[in-house]
Amino acid sequence: MLTKKQQQGIVYLRSGNMSYTKIALLLNLTREDVRGYCVEQNVNGDADKIVAQVAAKKKRKKMYWVCEYCGVKINTNPFKRGKKRRFCSEWCRRRWWAEHLEKQNRKESAFYHFTCKMCKKEFVAYGNKNRQFCSVSCAVNYRYYDK
């Protein structure tokens, strides 16, 4: 049961367009207590606009984005937080980045120059300063066949 002081505080803060959660934090109540009292007393503040926005979002049942690699539609929940999805799958994401190396933000200090232990060919590796071979086939040949 809310005290008279809490009820007056809810009415005052809600008429100033403050959210239920903020009011609950200020008055040391639960959000549901504040919301229940506001509904019961018809204290809306600017809540009518909020209700209209939520109703408009619910009408748009699905939002679609298109995968940047294959062009397939991606179903996305419009109420989900975070970044929008760019790719429909992990496979598409990896293929797209493999084909668009120029869009990766790479540091010059992370490129390392080596000579392959097996074929003695010069090569450059990104992000791994301990590489010894230019390819998997050279590593296998060095380990198993040509010692």
C-alpha contacts under 8 A as a table, 3 or more apart, distances in Angstrom:
res1	aa1	res2	aa2	distance
2	L	6	Q	6.01
2	L	7	Q	6.34
3	T	6	Q	5.17
3	T	7	Q	6.24
4	K	7	Q	5.10
4	K	8	Q	6.22
5	K	8	Q	5.19
5	K	9	G	6.14
6	Q	9	G	4.95
6	Q	10	I	6.12
6	Q	27	L	6.83
7	Q	10	I	5.15
7	Q	11	V	6.31
7	Q	37	Y	7.84
8	Q	11	V	5.19
8	Q	12	Y	6.12
9	G	12	Y	5.15
9	G	13	L	6.01
9	G	27	L	7.66
10	I	13	L	5.32
10	I	14	R	5.82
10	I	23	I	6.71
10	I	34	V	6.93
10	I	38	C	7.65
11	V	14	R	5.29
11	V	15	S	6.02
11	V	38	C	7.56
11	V	43	V	6.46
12	Y	15	S	5.36
12	Y	16	G	6.55
13	L	16	G	5.07
13	L	17	N	6.81
13	L	18	M	5.70
13	L	23	I	6.75
14	R	17	N	5.07
14	R	18	M	5.11
14	R	19	S	6.92
14	R	20	Y	7.65
14	R	23	I	7.62
14	R	38	C	7.99
14	R	43	V	6.80
14	R	44	N	6.76
14	R	45	G	5.39
15	S	18	M	7.38
15	S	43	V	7.00
15	S	44	N	6.87
15	S	45	G	4.25
15	S	46	D	7.49
16	G	45	G	6.35
17	N	45	G	5.03
17	N	46	D	5.40
17	N	47	A	7.35
18	M	22	K	6.61
18	M	23	I	6.65
18	M	45	G	7.91
19	S	22	K	5.39
19	S	23	I	6.25
20	Y	23	I	5.16
20	Y	24	A	6.04
20	Y	31	R	5.69
20	Y	34	V	5.98
20	Y	35	R	6.06
21	T	24	A	5.04
21	T	25	L	6.22
21	T	30	T	7.85
21	T	31	R	5.26
22	K	25	L	5.10
22	K	26	L	6.20
23	I	26	L	5.14
23	I	27	L	6.09
23	I	29	L	8.00
23	I	31	R	7.76
23	I	34	V	7.25
24	A	27	L	5.30
24	A	28	N	5.61
24	A	29	L	4.62
24	A	30	T	5.42
24	A	31	R	5.22
24	A	33	D	7.92
24	A	34	V	6.27
25	L	28	N	5.13
25	L	29	L	6.47
25	L	30	T	7.66
26	L	29	L	7.89
29	L	33	D	6.63
29	L	34	V	7.15
30	T	33	D	5.31
30	T	34	V	6.64
31	R	34	V	5.22
31	R	35	R	6.13
32	E	35	R	4.97
32	E	36	G	5.81
33	D	36	G	5.19
33	D	37	Y	6.21
34	V	37	Y	5.28
34	V	38	C	6.19
35	R	38	C	5.08
35	R	39	V	6.14
36	G	39	V	5.24
36	G	40	E	6.03
37	Y	40	E	4.98
37	Y	41	Q	6.01
38	C	41	Q	5.24
38	C	42	N	5.56
38	C	43	V	4.77
38	C	44	N	6.73
39	V	42	N	4.94
39	V	43	V	6.52
39	V	44	N	7.68
40	E	43	V	7.92
44	N	47	A	4.98
44	N	48	D	6.68
45	G	48	D	7.62
46	D	49	K	5.93
46	D	50	I	7.10
47	A	50	I	4.91
47	A	51	V	6.16
48	D	51	V	5.13
48	D	52	A	6.23
49	K	52	A	5.06
49	K	53	Q	6.22
50	I	53	Q	5.12
50	I	54	V	6.28
51	V	54	V	5.18
51	V	55	A	6.15
52	A	55	A	5.11
52	A	56	A	6.18
53	Q	56	A	5.09
53	Q	57	K	6.28
54	V	57	K	5.10
54	V	58	K	6.25
55	A	58	K	5.12
55	A	59	K	6.40
56	A	59	K	5.23
56	A	60	R	6.84
57	K	60	R	5.37
57	K	61	K	7.52
57	K	78	P	7.70
58	K	61	K	5.85
60	R	63	M	7.09
61	K	78	P	7.98
62	K	75	N	6.76
62	K	76	T	6.63
62	K	77	N	6.48
62	K	78	P	6.79
63	M	75	N	6.38
63	M	76	T	5.74
63	M	77	N	6.83
63	M	78	P	6.17
64	Y	73	K	6.02
64	Y	74	I	5.51
64	Y	75	N	5.24
64	Y	76	T	6.20
65	W	73	K	5.68
65	W	74	I	5.11
65	W	75	N	6.93
65	W	76	T	7.46
65	W	85	R	7.52
65	W	86	R	7.57
66	V	71	G	5.32
66	V	72	V	5.51
66	V	73	K	4.52
66	V	74	I	5.61
66	V	86	R	7.17
66	V	87	F	7.46
66	V	88	C	7.90
67	C	70	C	5.74
67	C	71	G	4.70
67	C	72	V	5.36
67	C	73	K	6.36
67	C	74	I	6.54
67	C	85	R	7.95
67	C	86	R	5.53
67	C	87	F	4.36
67	C	88	C	5.40
67	C	92	C	7.94
68	E	71	G	5.88
68	E	86	R	5.99
68	E	87	F	5.87
68	E	96	W	7.60
69	Y	87	F	6.81
69	Y	92	C	5.76
69	Y	93	R	7.24
69	Y	95	R	7.53
69	Y	96	W	5.66
70	C	92	C	7.00
72	V	88	C	7.03
73	K	88	C	7.70
74	I	85	R	7.69
74	I	87	F	7.68
74	I	88	C	5.92
76	T	80	K	7.80
76	T	84	K	7.97
76	T	85	R	7.82
77	N	80	K	5.40
85	R	88	C	7.46
86	R	93	R	7.94
87	F	90	E	7.36
87	F	92	C	6.10
87	F	93	R	5.62
88	C	92	C	6.65
88	C	93	R	7.77
89	S	92	C	5.34
89	S	93	R	6.38
90	E	93	R	5.02
90	E	94	R	6.18
91	W	94	R	5.29
91	W	95	R	6.20
92	C	95	R	5.15
92	C	96	W	6.03
93	R	96	W	5.28
93	R	97	W	6.32
94	R	97	W	5.32
94	R	98	A	6.09
95	R	98	A	5.04
95	R	99	E	6.26
96	W	99	E	5.22
96	W	100	H	6.16
97	W	100	H	4.95
97	W	101	L	6.07
97	W	103	K	7.98
97	W	104	Q	7.74
98	A	101	L	5.94
100	H	103	K	5.72
100	H	104	Q	7.43
101	L	104	Q	5.50
102	E	105	N	7.94
106	R	110	A	7.57
107	K	110	A	5.59
107	K	111	F	7.58
108	E	111	F	5.83
109	S	112	Y	7.89
110	A	126	Y	5.66
110	A	127	G	4.99
110	A	128	N	7.68
111	F	124	V	6.58
111	F	125	A	5.78
111	F	126	Y	4.56
111	F	127	G	6.30
112	Y	124	V	5.53
112	Y	125	A	5.26
112	Y	126	Y	6.22
112	Y	127	G	7.48
112	Y	128	N	7.30
112	Y	129	K	6.08
113	H	122	E	7.25
113	H	123	F	5.93
113	H	124	V	4.57
113	H	125	A	6.54
114	F	122	E	5.76
114	F	123	F	5.46
114	F	124	V	6.18
114	F	125	A	7.69
114	F	131	R	7.51
114	F	132	Q	7.24
115	T	120	K	5.52
115	T	121	K	5.50
115	T	122	E	4.47
115	T	123	F	6.19
115	T	132	Q	7.32
115	T	133	F	7.50
115	T	134	C	7.79
116	C	119	C	5.72
116	C	120	K	4.67
116	C	121	K	5.31
116	C	122	E	6.39
116	C	123	F	7.23
116	C	132	Q	5.73
116	C	133	F	4.51
116	C	134	C	5.44
116	C	138	C	7.99
117	K	120	K	5.67
117	K	132	Q	6.04
117	K	133	F	5.87
117	K	142	Y	7.80
118	M	133	F	6.84
118	M	138	C	5.78
118	M	139	A	7.28
118	M	141	N	7.58
118	M	142	Y	5.81
119	C	138	C	7.04
121	K	134	C	7.48
122	E	134	C	7.96
123	F	134	C	6.20
125	A	128	N	6.31
125	A	129	K	7.58
125	A	131	R	7.39
126	Y	129	K	7.94
128	N	131	R	6.17
131	R	134	C	7.84
133	F	136	V	7.30
133	F	138	C	6.11
133	F	139	A	5.78
134	C	138	C	6.72
134	C	139	A	7.95
135	S	138	C	5.35
135	S	139	A	6.51
136	V	139	A	5.03
136	V	140	V	6.18
137	S	140	V	5.14
137	S	141	N	6.06
138	C	141	N	5.10
138	C	142	Y	6.01
139	A	142	Y	5.19
139	A	143	R	6.13
140	V	143	R	5.15
140	V	144	Y	5.96
140	V	145	Y	7.61
141	N	144	Y	5.48
141	N	145	Y	5.02
141	N	146	D	5.98
142	Y	145	Y	6.02
142	Y	146	D	5.26
142	Y	147	K	6.21
143	R	146	D	7.13
143	R	147	K	7.06
144	Y	147	K	7.40
